[in-house]
């Protein structure tokens, strides 16, 4: 055997016989509670079909210490609280009725979390409105700005007040950290997925996640945007109901590669990932959860040359 080959074999043998360096792990095992001990605020939770409710279930199921259920409409919040407590009684559930675009109200819910628990780990800015469904020439300035307030200002306020709280440390939380998540939309990434005010407001949410992530550099706090496609929620329920009434429900989602609409739980599971330490290196991103719609240029099957 050539001398060089012997050296190679000796080197390989030496590597195999030596203990491998440990892998640096940033989160607990994947089969453990993924947000154990974390304090979480979610806005836009009232809808029975909504992403907020589904996300609250995911966070509670995965060991959150406390979850704040917040919405401008509080008609279902107490029912959601009772439902979650029945399944996960160890989780502290708080309900709060306020406008997510109200500066003082957002500050107040963050302050409450800090006074009770001395920490804030996740703020899921999920509040939103569809806004006026009309050509942009028929939308007045107040309607446009109200859509921006609910869908964009709410994200800004969530980050403004959550970030300083997330920087605070304690014996239970020795290192500053946190995850701010904004519900944007595929309409904020591509055109023809929503009205002009809605699309502009969701594009603003994406931009906020990107720019704020850089302004939080070095703090251990991350910010990302979730961009759902067509999901069956309270906001889109009329679309799904009309399709079922016409017998055309199979056409829903036909422009994405999966060929279907989505479920709130499918968005909630991505929110859970972004809120957990498993996503510790995910920052400043717009995560499209849209069945693949934004991956290409939509086409009608059978119409391509």
Residue pairs with C-beta under 8 A, 6 or more apart in sequence:
26 277
26 278
26 280
26 281
27 34
27 276
27 277
27 278
27 280
28 34
28 36
28 277
30 278
33 62
33 63
34 62
34 63
34 272
34 273
34 276
34 277
34 278
35 59
35 62
35 63
35 64
35 121
35 122
35 272
35 275
35 276
36 62
36 63
36 64
36 65
37 63
37 64
37 65
37 172
38 59
38 63
38 64
38 65
38 121
38 122
38 275
39 64
39 65
39 66
39 113
39 117
39 119
39 120
39 121
39 122
40 59
40 64
40 66
40 67
40 68
40 121
40 122
40 123
40 124
40 275
41 67
41 68
41 70
41 109
41 110
41 113
41 120
41 122
41 123
41 124
41 158
41 162
42 52
42 55
42 56
42 59
42 67
42 68
42 69
42 70
42 124
42 126
43 52
43 70
43 71
43 100
43 124
43 125
43 126
43 127
43 154
43 158
44 50
44 51
44 52
44 70
44 71
44 100
44 126
44 127
44 128
44 183
45 52
45 53
45 55
45 56
45 69
45 70
45 71
45 77
45 80
45 126
46 52
46 53
46 71
46 72
46 73
46 74
46 75
46 76
46 77
46 80
47 53
47 76
47 233
47 234
47 235
48 76
48 234
49 232
49 233
49 234
49 237
49 264
50 126
50 233
50 234
50 235
50 264
51 126
51 183
51 228
51 231
51 233
51 264
51 267
51 268
51 271
52 69
52 71
52 124
52 126
52 127
53 76
53 80
53 264
54 263
54 264
54 265
54 267
54 268
55 124
55 126
55 267
55 268
55 271
55 272
56 67
56 69
56 80
56 84
57 84
57 87
57 268
58 265
58 268
58 269
58 271
58 272
59 67
59 122
59 272
59 275
60 67
60 84
60 87
60 88
60 91
60 93
61 87
61 88
62 272
62 276
64 91
65 91
65 92
65 117
66 91
66 92
66 93
66 94
66 113
66 116
66 117
67 84
67 91
67 92
67 93
67 94
68 94
68 95
68 96
68 109
68 112
68 113
69 77
69 80
69 81
69 93
69 94
69 95
69 96
70 95
70 96
70 97
70 98
70 100
70 109
70 127
71 77
71 97
71 127
72 97
72 98
72 99
72 100
72 127
73 97
74 95
74 97
77 95
77 96
77 97
78 95
80 93
80 95
81 93
81 95
84 91
84 93
85 91
85 93
92 116
94 112
96 109
96 112
98 105
98 106
98 108
98 109
99 105
100 106
100 125
100 127
100 150
100 154
100 157
100 158
101 127
101 149
101 150
101 153
101 154
101 157
102 157
103 157
103 160
106 154
106 157
106 158
106 160
106 161
107 161
110 120
110 123
110 161
110 162
110 165
113 119
113 120
113 165
114 120
114 165
114 168
118 168
118 170
118 172
118 173
119 165
119 168
119 170
119 172
119 173
120 162
120 165
120 166
120 168
120 178
121 166
121 173
121 177
121 178
121 179
121 275
122 178
122 179
122 180
122 181
122 275
123 158
123 159
123 162
123 166
123 178
123 179
123 180
123 181
124 181
124 183
124 271
124 275
125 154
125 155
125 158
125 159
125 180
125 181
125 182
125 183
125 205
126 181
126 183
126 271
127 150
127 151
127 154
127 183
128 150
128 151
128 154
128 183
128 235
129 146
129 147
129 150
129 151
129 235
130 194
130 195
130 198
130 235
131 143
131 144
131 146
131 147
131 150
131 151
131 195
131 197
131 198
131 201
132 138
132 139
132 143
132 147
132 195
132 197
133 195
134 195
136 195
136 196
136 197
139 195
139 196
139 197
143 197
144 196
144 197
144 200
147 197
147 198
147 200
147 201
148 197
148 200
148 201
148 204
150 201
151 198
151 201
151 202
151 204
151 205
152 201
152 204
152 205
152 208
155 182
155 204
155 205
155 208
155 209
156 208
158 180
158 182
159 180
159 182
159 208
159 212
159 223
162 178
162 180
163 178
163 180
163 212
163 216
163 219
163 221
165 178
166 176
166 177
166 178
166 180
166 219
166 220
166 221
167 176
167 178
167 219
167 220
167 221
168 176
169 175
169 176
175 220
176 219
176 220
176 221
177 220
177 221
178 220
178 221
178 222
179 221
179 222
179 223
179 224
179 274
179 275
179 276
179 279
180 209
180 212
180 221
180 222
180 223
180 224
181 223
181 224
181 225
181 226
181 271
181 274
181 275
182 205
182 206
182 208
182 209
182 223
182 224
182 225
182 226
183 205
183 225
183 226
183 228
183 267
184 202
184 203
184 205
184 206
184 209
184 225
184 226
184 227
184 286
185 193
185 194
185 198
185 199
185 202
185 205
185 227
185 228
186 193
186 227
186 228
186 229
186 288
186 290
186 293
186 294
187 193
187 194
187 198
187 199
187 202
187 203
188 199
188 201
188 202
188 203
188 204
188 205
188 206
188 225
188 227
188 286
189 203
189 206
189 227
189 286
189 288
189 294
190 293
190 294
191 199
192 298
193 199
193 229
193 293
194 202
202 227
205 225
206 225
206 227
206 286
208 223
208 225
209 223
209 224
209 225
209 284
209 285
209 286
210 225
210 284
210 286
212 223
213 222
213 223
213 224
213 283
213 284
214 284
216 222
216 223
222 274
222 279
222 280
222 282
222 283
222 284
223 283
223 284
224 274
224 279
224 282
224 283
224 284
224 285
224 286
224 287
225 285
225 286
225 287
226 267
226 270
226 271
226 274
226 287
226 289
227 286
227 287
227 288
227 289
227 290
227 294
228 262
228 267
228 289
228 290
229 253
229 256
229 261
229 262
229 288
229 289
229 290
229 291
229 293
229 294
230 236
230 239
230 252
230 253
230 256
230 261
230 262
230 290
230 291
230 293
231 261
231 262
231 263
231 264
231 266
231 267
232 240
232 261
232 262
232 263
232 264
233 264
236 261
239 252
240 249
240 252
240 261
243 249
243 251
243 252
252 260
252 261
253 259
253 260
253 261
253 262
253 291
254 300
254 301
255 293
255 298
255 299
255 300
256 290
256 291
256 292
256 293
256 298
257 291
257 292
257 293
257 295
258 291
258 292
259 291
260 291
261 291
262 289
262 290
262 291
266 289
267 289
270 287
270 289
273 279
274 282
274 287
288 294
288 295
